[in-house]
Amino acid sequence: MAARKLKILLVSAEVAPFAKVGGLADVAGALPKALKALGHDVRVAMPCYKMIEENPAYGVKDLLPTFQVPIHEGYSEPAWVRQTSIGDVPVYLIASDRYFVDATESKKVYTFSAEPYVFFARAITEFVPRLQPSWTPDIIHCNDWHTGLTPVYLKQLYHNHPTWAKTASVFTVHNLAYQGEFDFEVLRYAGLPDSLFTYDKLEFFGRMCFMKGGLVFSDMVNTVSKTYAEEIQTPEYGARLEGQLRHLASIGRLTGIVNGIDYEVYNPATDPNIAANFSADSLDGKAKCKTDLQKRSDLPKSKNPVIGIISRLADQKGFDLIEQAAEQLMSMPLQLILLGTGDPRYEQLFRDLEAKYPKKLKAHIGFDAILAQAIYAGSDMFLMPSRFEPCGLGQLMSLRYGTIPIVRSTGGLADTIQDYQPRTGKGNGFAFAEYSADAMMDAVRRAAAVYDDAEKWRHLVIAAMKCDYSWNASAKRYVDLYKQAMAMVNLASAA
């Protein structure tokens, strides 16, 4: 018997290539394509940002005329829906005259106000029943706190609606540190009853929490690696939600699925944005990419290892360790190339280091997608000393380009990077456990020692490039997760 084709609606506030702030956009843009390739009917819903409408490459067209989105008693907000696509995956754009209209670049995608996300969550539940021909999803897959109220609405206000009565919900936590906390008044603004403001529902230390809504009211919850799913059940990583997460794990509603990357986009054999193409079977082009990267970064050509960093500059990403170890790093025979923006303190740190060591370090403050590809392709090593990392995509992209990760073993970094053992040749990177500058430097020195052995390094590079972190395997696990959620809904309706 052929496997049942599922109808899946994936909801996210950012989706690549249309709007990208972080890794969530990459997931929301790539997972639907992988699900589609498995034969499922998958569609995506996201806000209609100005930058999407104004880009002729996206071919945005009108889909649904204006309709009213009920927010709370006596108040509704007009909305309409436009449409574009990712390949053959439809993308529904929820449009409004009031919300999301100022987003003309990625840094303006998110706001600090609750109202846009109340509107977005409620609009999701209202527009799908208006689709012609009618389409009833088996699964609605919500992502991070911006969509946390959608499962709440489905369970509280739409549980008897013909479109939504049998739809199961999955909620994915991409980063628990961002939770969407607001004052109690937002609960009433959202048209939800006061009875939900309790410790086991939406109340969170005296405030209302969108993330908690997604956790409590979804049928299944997952995060983006197995290790992170375990870590967030502890006080160190749980961001005050560890008790709720331990409860979900105890009743079988919490799991972890590591992200993949789009191997069609991130492919050194075909990538048009790098200086020379290469593969695990023919590595010559990688040396040309290194020379090109050094030239782009105004660094002298050198056979010493180049360490690349592409990151948001924040404590979470381990930049306090890099700050502590900066002079030790610069004393080694290597070059360091950074691309990123964030905490002004760290931006200034790298500007100062560049001024002091102009032949050893280049700080590209900002973000440039083409330069990012050049760093993945042209670096020898890739440094990710994160304090915590739900999944991490940088290490997966660096593996794909034969650039060896140096990581702290946490979250998805622990799940994807195995510490290299010179005696056996096993492993695909260099990992350290203790969150300290000394432990990080030990991993850097171990990597440099192996780099000095050309044959061992070549074998390590080839092994890294042959790792498979494409979306295919992860997409199959998501299908299993969707079926688990559907089984829970069927069980509940039969009770």
C-alpha positions in Angstrom: 0.0 0.0 0.0 1.3 3.4 -0.9 2.2 5.7 1.9 -0.5 8.4 2.6 0.3 11.8 1.2 0.1 14.3 4.0 -1.2 17.9 3.7 1.2 20.1 5.6 1.1 23.8 6.3 4.4 25.1 7.6 4.1 28.5 9.4 7.1 30.8 10.0 7.9 34.5 10.5 10.9 34.2 8.2 11.5 31.9 5.2 14.5 31.9 2.9 15.0 33.3 0.4 12.2 35.9 1.0 13.1 37.0 4.5 16.1 35.8 6.4 17.4 36.7 9.9 18.8 33.4 11.1 18.7 29.7 10.7 15.0 29.5 11.1 14.6 31.0 7.6 16.9 28.3 6.1 14.9 25.5 7.7 11.5 27.0 6.7 12.8 27.4 3.1 14.4 24.0 2.7 12.3 21.5 4.7 9.1 22.1 2.6 11.1 21.3 -0.6 12.4 18.1 1.0 8.8 17.1 2.2 7.5 17.9 -1.3 10.2 15.6 -2.8 8.9 12.8 -0.5 5.5 13.2 -2.2 3.6 15.3 0.3 1.4 18.3 -0.3 3.2 21.0 1.6 2.6 24.7 1.7 4.1 27.6 3.6 2.6 30.7 5.3 4.5 33.8 6.3 4.0 37.5 6.7 3.9 39.6 3.6 6.9 41.9 4.1 7.4 44.9 1.8 10.7 43.6 0.6 9.0 40.5 -0.8 6.3 42.4 -2.6 8.8 44.8 -4.1 11.1 42.1 -5.5 10.0 41.3 -9.1 12.0 38.0 -8.9 9.4 36.5 -6.6 6.5 37.0 -8.9 4.1 37.8 -6.1 0.4 37.7 -7.1 -2.9 38.2 -5.4 -4.7 35.2 -4.0 -7.4 36.1 -1.5 -9.2 39.5 -1.3 -9.6 41.4 1.9 -11.2 39.6 4.8 -11.6 40.5 8.5 -9.4 38.8 11.1 -11.2 38.8 14.5 -8.7 39.9 17.2 -10.9 40.4 20.2 -14.5 41.2 20.9 -15.6 44.2 18.9 -12.3 44.5 17.0 -11.0 43.0 13.8 -8.2 43.7 11.5 -8.4 43.5 7.6 -6.1 41.2 5.9 -5.5 39.7 2.5 -3.3 37.0 1.0 -0.8 37.1 -1.8 1.2 34.2 -3.1 4.6 33.3 -4.4 6.5 29.9 -4.3 9.7 28.1 -3.5 10.1 25.9 -6.5 6.8 24.1 -6.7 5.9 24.7 -3.0 3.2 27.4 -2.7 4.0 30.2 -0.2 1.1 32.2 1.2 1.9 35.8 2.2 -0.4 37.2 4.9 -0.7 40.9 4.2 -1.9 43.9 6.2 -1.9 47.7 6.0 -0.8 47.8 9.7 1.7 45.1 10.2 5.0 44.0 8.6 4.8 46.8 6.0 8.0 48.5 7.1 10.2 45.4 6.7 12.5 46.5 3.8 15.5 44.6 5.0 16.2 41.5 7.1 17.0 43.4 10.3 13.5 44.9 10.3 11.7 41.6 10.0 11.0 41.3 13.7 9.3 43.7 16.1 9.2 43.9 19.9 5.4 44.3 19.9 2.9 41.5 20.5 0.2 42.8 18.1 1.7 41.7 14.8 2.1 38.2 16.0 -1.4 38.0 17.5 -2.7 39.1 14.1 -0.5 36.7 12.2 -1.4 33.7 14.3 -5.2 34.5 14.1 -4.9 35.2 10.3 -3.5 31.7 9.8 -6.6 30.2 11.3 -8.9 32.4 9.2 -7.4 32.3 5.7 -7.0 28.6 5.2 -10.8 27.9 5.2 -11.2 30.6 2.5 -8.9 28.8 0.0 -10.5 27.8 -3.2 -10.5 24.9 -4.0 -10.7 24.1 -0.3 -7.7 22.6 1.3 -7.7 21.0 4.8 -4.3 20.4 6.3 -3.5 17.3 8.2 -0.7 19.1 10.0 0.1 22.7 10.9 3.8 23.0 11.7 4.5 26.2 13.7 8.0 27.5 14.4 9.3 29.6 17.3 7.4 32.0 19.5 6.1 34.2 16.7 3.7 31.4 15.8 3.1 30.2 19.4 -0.5 31.4 19.6 -1.7 29.5 16.5 -1.9 26.1 18.4 -3.7 28.0 21.2 -6.3 29.4 18.8 -6.7 25.9 17.2 -7.4 24.2 20.5 -9.4 27.0 22.2 -11.4 28.7 19.5 -11.3 26.5 16.3 -11.5 22.9 17.7 -14.9 22.4 16.2 -14.3 24.2 12.9 -14.7 21.9 9.9 -11.3 22.9 8.5 -9.4 22.5 11.7 -11.2 19.9 13.8 -8.9 17.1 12.8 -5.7 19.0 12.1 -2.8 18.1 14.3 -0.2 20.7 15.4 3.6 20.4 15.7 5.6 23.2 17.3 9.4 23.5 16.7 11.7 25.3 19.1 14.6 26.8 17.1 15.9 28.8 20.0 14.4 28.7 23.5 16.1 31.9 24.6 13.6 34.0 22.6 10.1 33.4 24.2 7.8 36.3 23.4 6.9 37.5 26.9 4.2 40.2 27.2 2.0 41.7 29.9 -1.3 40.1 30.8 -3.3 42.6 28.8 -2.1 40.9 25.6 -4.1 37.8 26.5 -7.3 39.9 26.4 -6.1 41.8 23.3 -5.7 38.4 21.6 -9.3 37.5 22.4 -8.3 34.6 24.7 -10.1 33.9 28.0 -8.6 34.8 31.4 -8.8 31.2 32.4 -5.7 30.5 30.2 -3.6 32.7 32.5 -2.5 29.9 34.8 0.9 28.3 35.4 0.1 25.2 33.3 -1.1 27.2 30.3 0.0 30.7 29.2 1.1 32.4 32.5 4.9 32.6 32.8 6.3 34.4 35.9 3.4 36.8 36.0 3.4 37.5 32.2 2.0 35.9 29.1 4.4 33.7 27.0 3.9 32.9 23.4 6.5 30.2 23.4 4.8 28.5 26.3 1.5 28.6 24.3 3.2 26.6 21.5 4.6 24.1 24.0 1.4 23.5 25.9 -1.2 23.5 23.2 0.7 21.7 20.3 0.2 18.0 19.9 3.9 17.3 19.5 6.9 19.5 20.2 10.4 19.2 18.8 13.6 21.1 18.8 16.4 21.0 16.2 18.7 18.4 17.7 18.5 15.5 20.0 21.1 16.9 22.4 19.4 20.3 22.6 16.1 18.5 23.4 17.9 17.0 26.4 19.7 20.1 27.4 16.6 22.3 27.6 15.2 20.1 30.3 17.9 21.4 32.6 18.1 24.8 34.5 21.3 25.7 32.6 19.6 25.7 29.2 15.9 25.6 29.9 15.4 29.4 30.2 12.9 28.8 33.0 10.8 26.5 30.9 12.7 23.3 31.9 9.9 22.0 34.1 7.4 22.3 31.3 9.8 20.6 28.9 10.6 17.8 31.3 6.9 17.2 31.6 6.5 17.1 27.8 9.4 14.6 27.5 7.8 12.4 30.3 4.6 12.0 28.3 6.3 11.4 24.9 5.6 14.8 23.4 9.1 16.2 23.1 11.8 15.0 20.7 14.7 16.4 18.7 15.4 16.3 14.9 18.6 17.7 13.7 18.4 20.2 10.8 19.7 19.6 7.4 20.9 22.0 4.7 19.9 22.3 1.1 22.5 20.3 -0.8 21.3 21.9 -4.1 22.2 25.4 -2.9 25.3 24.5 -0.8 27.2 22.4 -3.3 30.9 23.2 -3.9 30.8 21.3 -7.1 28.3 23.6 -8.7 28.2 26.8 -6.5 28.4 29.8 -8.8 29.4 32.1 -6.0 32.9 30.6 -5.3 36.2 31.1 -7.1 36.5 27.5 -8.2 34.4 24.4 -8.0 35.6 21.3 -6.2 34.4 18.0 -4.8 35.5 15.2 -2.5 36.9 13.5 -5.6 38.7 16.6 -6.9 39.9 19.0 -4.2 42.1 21.3 -6.4 39.5 24.1 -6.5 39.6 24.5 -2.8 43.1 25.9 -2.8 42.0 28.4 -5.4 39.1 29.4 -3.2 41.5 29.9 -0.3 43.6 32.2 -2.4 40.5 34.1 -3.5 39.3 34.5 0.1 42.7 35.8 1.2 42.6 38.4 -1.6 39.1 39.5 -0.8 40.1 39.9 2.8 43.3 41.9 2.0 45.4 39.2 3.6 48.7 37.9 2.2 48.7 34.5 0.5 49.8 31.9 3.0 49.9 28.2 3.4 49.1 28.5 7.0 45.6 27.5 8.0 42.7 30.0 7.6 40.1 29.9 10.3 36.7 31.2 9.2 33.9 32.5 11.5 30.4 33.4 10.2 28.2 34.4 13.1 26.0 36.8 15.0 28.4 38.4 17.5 27.0 37.5 20.9 28.0 35.8 24.1 25.8 32.8 23.1 28.1 32.2 20.2 31.2 31.9 22.4 32.8 35.3 21.6 33.7 35.8 25.2 36.0 32.8 24.8 37.5 34.2 21.6 38.0 37.5 23.3 39.9 35.8 26.1 42.0 33.8 23.7 42.6 36.5 21.1 46.3 37.0 21.7 46.9 33.3 21.9 45.2 32.8 18.5 47.2 35.6 16.9 50.4 34.1 18.2 49.8 31.0 16.1 50.8 30.6 12.5 47.3 31.1 11.1 44.9 33.7 9.7 41.4 34.5 11.0 38.6 35.8 8.8 35.3 36.9 10.5 32.0 37.8 8.9 29.3 39.0 11.3 27.5 41.7 13.2 26.0 42.0 16.6 27.2 43.2 20.0 29.1 46.5 19.5 31.6 45.3 22.0 32.6 42.4 19.8 32.5 44.4 16.6 35.0 46.8 18.2 37.1 43.9 19.5 37.6 42.6 16.0 38.2 46.0 14.5 41.0 46.5 17.1 42.5 43.1 16.4 42.5 43.8 12.7 44.3 47.1 13.2 46.9 45.3 15.4 47.3 42.3 13.2 46.5 43.4 9.6 48.3 40.5 8.0 46.6 37.9 10.2 43.0 38.9 10.8 40.2 40.4 8.7 36.9 41.5 10.2 34.1 41.9 7.8 31.5 43.6 10.0 28.1 43.1 8.5 26.6 40.3 6.4 27.2 39.4 2.8 25.8 36.1 1.4 28.3 35.9 -1.4 31.2 36.5 0.9 29.8 33.9 3.3 30.0 31.3 0.6 33.6 32.3 -0.1 34.5 31.8 3.6 32.9 28.4 3.7 34.8 27.4 0.6 38.1 29.1 1.2 38.7 28.5 4.9 40.6 25.5 6.2 38.8 25.5 9.5 35.5 26.9 10.9 35.3 28.0 14.5 32.0 27.7 16.5 32.7 27.8 20.3 29.0 28.3 21.2 27.8 28.4 24.8 24.7 26.8 23.5 23.6 25.9 20.0 20.1 24.4 19.3 21.4 22.9 16.0 23.8 25.1 14.1 23.9 25.3 10.4 27.4 26.8 10.0 29.1 23.5 10.9 27.0 21.6 8.4 27.8 24.1 5.6 31.5 24.0 6.5 31.5 20.2 6.3 29.9 20.4 2.9 32.8 22.6 1.7 35.5 20.6 3.3 36.2 23.2 6.0 36.8 21.4 9.2 34.7 22.6 12.2 36.2 23.4 15.6 33.2 23.4 17.9 32.1 23.1 21.5 30.1 19.9 22.1 26.7 21.3 22.8 23.3 20.9 21.2 23.4 20.2 17.5 27.2 20.7 17.4 27.5 17.6 19.7 25.1 15.7 17.4 26.9 16.5 14.2 30.6 16.9 14.9 32.6 13.9 16.2 36.1 14.7 17.5 38.8 13.6 15.2 41.1 10.8 16.4 44.5 10.9 14.6 45.3 7.2 15.4 42.1 5.8 13.9 41.2 8.6 11.4 37.7 8.6 12.7 35.8 11.9 13.3 34.9 14.9 11.2 36.1 17.9 13.2 37.6 19.0 16.5 35.3 19.3 19.6 35.8 20.4 23.2 33.4 20.1 26.1 34.4 22.5 28.8 33.2 26.1 28.2 36.6 27.8 28.6 39.2 29.6 26.5 41.8 27.0 27.4 39.6 24.1 26.1 38.9 26.0 22.9 42.6 26.7 22.3 43.4 23.0 22.9 41.0 22.1 20.1 42.5 24.8 17.8 46.0 23.5 18.5 45.0 19.9 17.8 43.4 21.0 14.5 46.6 22.9 13.6 48.7 19.8 14.4 46.7 17.6 12.1 46.7 20.3 9.4 50.5 20.1 9.4 50.2 16.5 8.3 49.1 17.0 4.7 47.9 13.4 4.1 45.9 13.1 7.3 44.3 16.5 6.7 43.4 15.5 3.1 41.6 12.4 4.4 39.8 14.4 7.1 38.6 16.9 4.5 37.3 14.2 2.2 35.6 12.5 5.2 34.0 15.8 6.1 32.7 16.3 2.6 31.2 12.9 2.5 29.1 13.5 5.6 25.4 13.5 4.7 23.4 16.3 6.4 21.0 16.9 3.6 17.4 17.4 4.4 16.3 14.0 3.1 16.8 12.0 6.3 15.5 14.8 8.5 12.4 15.3 6.4 11.5 11.6 6.8 11.8 12.1 10.6 9.5 15.0 10.4 7.0 12.9 8.6 7.1 10.4 11.4 6.6 13.2 13.9 3.6 14.5 12.0 2.1 11.0 12.1 2.6 10.9 15.8 0.8 14.2 16.2 -2.1 13.0 14.0 -2.4 9.8 16.0 -2.7 11.9 19.2 -5.5 13.9 17.6 -7.3 10.8 16.4 -7.0 9.2 19.9 -8.4 12.3 21.5 -11.4 12.5 19.1 -12.2 8.9 19.7 -12.2 9.3 23.5 
